[in-house]
Amino acid sequence: RMKKLPKTIFLIAGETSGDTLGAELINSIRNQTYGKNIEFIGAGGQKMKIAGLDQLFDLTEHAVVGFWEVLKNYFKFRKLFERLIKLAIKNEPDAIVLIDYPGFNLRFASAIRNHQRKGNGAFKKWQPKIIAFVSPQIWAWKENRLKQITTDFDLMLSIFPFEKSWYAKRAPKFPVEFVGHPLVDRFSIEKKENNRISSNPDLFSDEPEVLLLPGSRQREIERHLPVMLDAVKIIANKIKIKVLIVLPNEKMHNLAKYIIPTGTEILIQIGSLEKALEHANLTIASSGTVTMECAWFRVPTVVLYKTSLLTYSIGKLLVKVRYFAMPNILAENEVFPEFIQNKATPENIVKACLQILQNKGERQKILSELEIISRQLGEPGATNRAAKTILETIE
């Protein structure tokens, strides 16, 4: 006899990358036998909405980064947060799946657990399974969050292989599943067929294509794009290059148009990052999820990151890993040159870029490291495995 099927999964994703992941997860759950009639409610972005999320509001529109930005927007986030808590309590979902976005989502999990601990009468014990999809980078900083995570969450779905053993050492009873990295499915076929350009060090054209990825949030674009533009201007004076900027949406596109000096011949494209990566010879990118995509497409990348002084100073005290970019963390080595804060100058970036563009040995070295990194990301089927595990947890 089948038990009554779980009917609702509550989802939260607060950034562009989480929205993509959330949409893939919804589709993967729908593809499972027991996932057909599940309802999805919560907050995400446009992709999750299209996939069938009954969306309270678009949380990705409000994405900010850094302590200072969060403080400035504190009351706005507080309001959004409280609306979501009320929605969850009202709907009593069977599972709450919190996708990445740790600053917001870890607090959300705690708030739900606190509500439960108060109890709601003898007959009304709502016991949702709380699941994190993508581990917060507590191995890099804020290890003190471990206790809260193991108390508030029922399951951690991890996308990097080393995380499972990291948790096992520190919290052996806490269930962590390494499901693999969603990138492996997202781009597998295109990558294999079209990646002749970037993954052959000899195929660098006479006019290499340089891709600029300044970030997905307003602050990132304001801080990174001017530096990137200065850098490519210097490079273009030395060698012939084509430059393309990829931005996540119309809003960031409009912002970029203000920053780019008039009369600059630069192509701008909204979305379709994979298309751009298939043709790029080199990327200058903001440190974030996008650096993994550059690694996956085997495109040598120079990484930069600039944030407010407050955020940087606090971060510097807390961060325990040597590198910023995820591919470098996985390789335990600076595969992608990275320049953080004051080091993120046009001169430093130019030097690193020219080294890659003009030195075949340097490219060869980076490309072989990227092969090794990609092999660490698990087999295809990450969101499928995540979907199965979520359904088993709420069965």
N, C-alpha and C positions, 0 to 999 in steps of 0.2 A: 504493500500500500504506500503510494507516494505521499509524502508530507505536503501540506499546503505550500504552494510555491511562494518564495519571497517576491513581493511585488514592487518594492521601491528601492532605488539606490540614489543616494544623495551625493552629488559631486561638487567639488570646488576646484577651479583652476584660475590662477590670477595673472598668468602671463601668456604671451603668444605661444611659447614652446609648450606650455602646459595645456593650452587649448587644443593644439594639434594632437597631443598625447591623449587627451580626454576624448576627442572625437574618435580616434582609433580604438580606444578602449570600449566606447559605447558600441561601435560597429562589431567589435570582436565578441562582446557579450551577447549581442543580438544573434550572432552566428552560432552560438552554442544552443544545444537542444533545449536546455532549461532557461535560456536567456531571452526567448522570443517575446514574452509578454511582460517583461520588466519595465517599470516606468522610471525615467531618469529625471530628477529635479535638482535644482541648485543654481550655481553661478559659474559661468565659464566665459567663452568668447563666441564669436560667430560660427566657428567650425563645429563646436559642440552643439550649438543651437541647430545647425543644419543636420547634424547626426541624430537629433531627436531629443535634446535636453529641453525640458520645460524650464525655461530660464527666467529667474527672478530679475536679474539685470546682468549687464556685461561687465564682469569684474576686470577683464584684461584692459579695459579703457583707462583704468585707474592705476596701472602698474607704475610704481616708482621704485627707486633703488637707493639704499644708503640710509644711515640713521637720521641725518638731518632732514631728508625729504620725507621720511616716515613721520618724524615729529611735526613737521610743518603741516602734514595732511592728517594729523592724528584724529581730529574730530570727524573728518569725512570717513576715514576707515572705520572708526568706532561705530558710526551710523550703519555702514554697510554690514559690518560684522554683526551688529545686533539684529538687523533685519534677517540675516541668514540663520542666526541662532533660533529666532522665533519661528522661521519657516521649518527648520529641522524638527523642532519640538512639536509643532503643529502636525507635521506629516508622519512623524515617527517612522522613518525609513528603516529597512532591515539592515542596511549597510551604509556607512558614510565613507566615501572614497576621497581622500584628500590628495590632490595631485601637485607635487612639488610645492612651490610658494611657501616655504617653511615659516617665515615670520608670522604670517597670518594663520596658516593651517595648524601649526602646533598649538597656538592659543585657542583655536576653534575646538580642537580635540579636547583640551582641558576644560573648556567651558561646558561642552556637552557632558563630559564625565561628572563635573560638579553638579550639573542639573540632575543627573541620574542619582548621585549619592544622596541628594536631598530626598529622593524617593517620591513616588507619586501614588501613594495609596497601595494597599495590599494586593489588589487585583491588577494594577496597571503598571507592571514592571516592563518598561520599554528598555530592551537591551540591544542596542544596535552594535554591529561589529564595526569598529573603526579601523580603517586600512589606509596606510600611506603608500602611494605609488610614487616611487623615487625617494630614496633616503635623503634627508637633509645632510649637508656635508659636515656632520658633527665630528668626523675624523679629521677635518681640517681645522675646526675651531668650535668652541662651545660644546666641548665634550660633556659639560655639566648638564646638557639637555638629555643625556642618555636616560637618566632616571625617569624623567617626565615621559619620554617616548615609550619606554617599556611599561610604564604604568597606564598610559592613556590609550595606546594602540593595541589592537589584537593581532596585527600582521603588518610586516614591512615588505613591500615588493621592491627589490633592488635591481638597478640596471647595470651596476658595475660589480665584477666578480670579487674584488678584494673586500667588499663591504660585508659579505656573509661571514667571513672569518673574523673580521674586525668586531662585529657584534657578538659572535660566538665566544670570543675571548672574554668579553666584558659583561655579557648578559646571556649566558648559555641557554637559559630557558625561553628567551624571547624568539618567536617565530620570524625568521627572515628567509624569504625565497628570492634567489637570484633568477629573474625571469629572462634576462638578456636585454640588449639595448634595442629600442624601437627603430633606430637608424638602419639596422640590418635589413628590416623588411621595407622600410620606407623607400630606400633607394637601390635595392640590390640589383634589379635588372638593368636600369639605366646606367648605373655605375659601371657594371661590367662591360656593357656595350660601348659606352661613349667615352670611357675614360682614357682613350689613347693619348689625348693631348697632355694632360697634366702628369700622368704617371710614367711617361717616357722622358728621361732627362735630355734626350737628344732632340726631342720634337719642339723645343722652344722656338717659336716663330721669330721672324725678324722684328715683329712688332708685338711683343708679349702683352697679353691682356691682364691688367691689374684690377682686381675686384676690391671694392671698399665696402666693408660691413660695419658701419659705425654703431650699430646697436638697435634695440627695438623700443627704447623709451626716450622721451623728450630730452631728459638731462644727458643721457649718453650721447645723443646726436649733437647736442649743443657743445659738449666737451670734446668729443672725438673727431667730428667731421672737419673742423678747421685745421687740426693738426694733420689729419690724413691728406687734406687738400694741399697744404703747404708741402708735405712730403712728395706727393706725386708731381707737383709742379717742378721741384728740384730734379726728380728722376727724369721727367720729360725733357729737361734741358740737356741731359747727358745721353739718354737713349730714347728711341722712338717707342712709345707705349700707347695702348688703348686703355681707357679707364671706364669702368662701369660701377655705379653705386647701386646696391640693392637695399631697399627699405621695406619694412613689413606692411605698411598701409598708407593710405592717402594722407592721413593726418601728418605722419612723419615726412612724407614727400613734400608737403607744403612747407614744413619747417625747414627742410633741407634747401629748398629753393631760396629761402631768405639768406642762408649761410653761404651758398655758392656764389662767388663773385660773378657779376654779369659778364657775358662774353666768354665764359669758360666753356670749353667744349667737352662736356662730360655727359655720358648717357646715364639716365636714372631709370631704374626698373622697380616696380612694386611687386613683391612676392616672387615666386618661381626661382627660389634660390638654387635649386638643383640644376636647372638649365644653365645658370650663370657659372656654377662650380664646374660643370662639364667642360667649359671652354676656358676657364681661368688658368693662367700660368702661375699666378701669385695672388695671395689675398692679404690685405691689411685689415685686421678684424678686431672688434671689441671683445674682450675676454668674456665668454658666456657659452651657452649651449652650442652656439654657432661654430665654435672652434672644433667641436667634435665632428660636425658636418664637413668642415674643411679637411679634417684628418681622414674621414671616411672616403671622401672623393680624391684623396691623395694630392691635395693642393698645398704646396709649401706656404706657410702663413706667418706673418709677423703680427704679434698680438700686442695690443695696448689697452690700458685702462686708466681712466682718470676719474676721481670722485671728489666730493667735498673734503676739505682738510679734516673736518671732524670725523667723518666716516673713515677716512684713511688712517687717522691716528688711532682710533679705537680698533680698527681692523688689524693694524700692525701689532698691537699688543696681544690680540687674541689668536691670530692665525698661526697654525703650527706646521703647515706644509710649506715646502720650499718654493712651489710654483703656483701660479694663478690659473693657467690654462689647463683644462682637464686632460688633453692629450699628454701634456708634460707630466702631470701627476701620475697618469697611468704608466708612462714610460720611465718614471723616476729620473727624468733627464730633460734638459731644455731642448727639445726637438724643434719647437717653434720658438724663435727668439721672442722674449716678452719684455715689454717696457711699461712699468707701472708708475703712475703719478708723475713726479718730476722728471723721471727718466723718459717719459713719453714725449720726446721732442722730435720735431721733424728731422733733425740731423741724425739722431740715433736710428730712427725708422728707415731713413734713406740708406744709411750704411748697411743695415741688415738686409734691406730689399735688394740692393745692388749686389751684395755678396751672393744672394740666392740666384738672381737673374744672370749674373755674369760668370758664375763658377759652377761648372757641371758637377764637380766632385761634391760640392756642398748640397746640391739638389739630390744627387744620388744617395747621399747619407740620410737626408730627411725622408726621402721616399722609402728607403728600406725600413726605417724606424716606423713609418706610418703603416706599413704592412703588418708589423708586429702588434702595433696598437689595435688595428682593426680585428685581428684574430682574437683579441681578448673580449670582444663584445658579445660572445655567445652565438648560438645558432639562430636562424630565422624563427619567427613565431613569438616574439616577446609579448606583444599585447594579447595574443591568443592564450599564452600561458598565464598571463596576469588575469585574464577574464575567467579562465577555468578555476584558478585558485580562489578568486573572489566568490564565484558561485559555490564552490565547495565549502568555503568558510561560512556562507550564510545558509547552507543546506541544513 
